């Protein structure tokens, strides 16, 4: 077997994301009213670039977080399940949105079928291919199903613990001067499972509970506008950061 370099893998991921996102450009321009900005073509290109970062970043974040038994399966069930059900029952979803919503639900059910073989005495593993694919599909479905920036933020928040853990860990490693491309075991869930010896399934259930609470809060806040959604997310991220800091401080003391 052979190893694929990080840069080559990232290149393939960006190329794949570009292939998927380019056909969605007319939809992005319509839903996000990019034609209202001056030099709209430039704005659309910049927006597409950030969407590429979002898709590739989510794919890799999902991969980073797939390090203990069951965590990817539980996160997939919750994120894809809520995304599919919520968008399926929106007013007048249309055949296109309905098909994507059903696809999200099918992926959630696939994760449910995978979970019993992975959460306790793991016999089957998603691996890099499976976890990157799940993250990639989630991000693409969020972009395809979102009709405005509020939807983008709400749907992204369905995977909140993965983003929060990955971003805080990246910051910690950056501050420490570490090479961000090198493997590590410094995510919060890894510290809880490895350094503190908490059973994998307990950490997984804890992350799933946080994911459910934040997702429910964000989806409920959607009806009150973007400010309510951001308020929920800021409070949630603050609390997550506090917990992360306390765990890391306890390890270093």
FENNOR-V927936 format. One record per run of one state. SS is the DSSP state (alpha for helix, beta for strand, coil for the rest). FROM is the first residue (numbers start at 1). LEN is the number of residues. If there is no record, write none. Layout:
ss=[SS | SS]
from=[FROM | FROM]
len=[LEN | LEN]
This chain:
ss=[coil | alpha | coil | alpha | coil | alpha | coil | alpha | coil | alpha | coil | alpha | coil | alpha | coil | alpha | coil | alpha | coil | alpha | coil | alpha | coil]
from=[1 | 6 | 23 | 25 | 32 | 34 | 37 | 40 | 66 | 71 | 89 | 94 | 116 | 127 | 146 | 149 | 176 | 188 | 196 | 200 | 225 | 226 | 253]
len=[5 | 17 | 2 | 7 | 2 | 3 | 3 | 26 | 5 | 18 | 5 | 22 | 11 | 19 | 3 | 27 | 12 | 8 | 4 | 25 | 1 | 27 | 1]
